[in-house]
Amino acid sequence: MSRIGKAPIVIPQNVTVKVEDGNFVKVKGAKGELARQLHQDMKISIENGQVIVERPSESKQHKALHGLTRTLLSNMVTGVYEGFEKELHLVGVGYKIIKQGEGIQISCGYSHPVEIAPIKGISFEIETEKGVIKLKIKGIDREKLGQVAADIRFIKPPEPYKGKGFKYSNEVIIRKLGKAGKTGK
């Protein structure tokens, strides 16, 4: 049996989980509400304050869907209870991020500033520390949050020589040496 799929999801206080016809799941909590259509084959039940996901057979597809369904449900419950956050660092001289209402404007070496329109359910926070601009992206939908962070990183990915550009806070950039003529002898 799937190690991830068989683990029950504990429902915290102030969070309600409803399973409607055809595995349409609604999760409501203090931070907001999420709804998602999950695969028809998986059996989702709520027992003793826990969500349990079961699969109908031992086929390869059902094994894969078992862990996936359980993880998607767990992310929904965690999102409405605690929320999720990703942090990007913008490194580079003259680079800046300006908040415009709910969206942001990024100046990172292009001839024009790049604007990110407000996205429903996603909020941005900007901090500056020792020449590094920290952009915190917060939201309750983990999938949407990760996509927004990846789209922003794609604007100016980190380059390997000086490390300029957007990088995740826990990402390690493998640096390359400059020209071979400067060996330091």
Secondary structure, DSSP 8 states (H G I E B T S, - for coil): --HHHHS-EE--TT-EEEEETTTEEEEE-SS-EEEEE--TTSEEEEETTEEEEE-SS--HHHHHHHHHHHHHHHHHHHHHHT-EEEEEEEESTT-EEEEETTEEEEESSSSS-EEE---TTEEEEEEEETTEEEEEEEES-HHHHHHHHHHHHHHS---TTT--EEEETT---------TT----
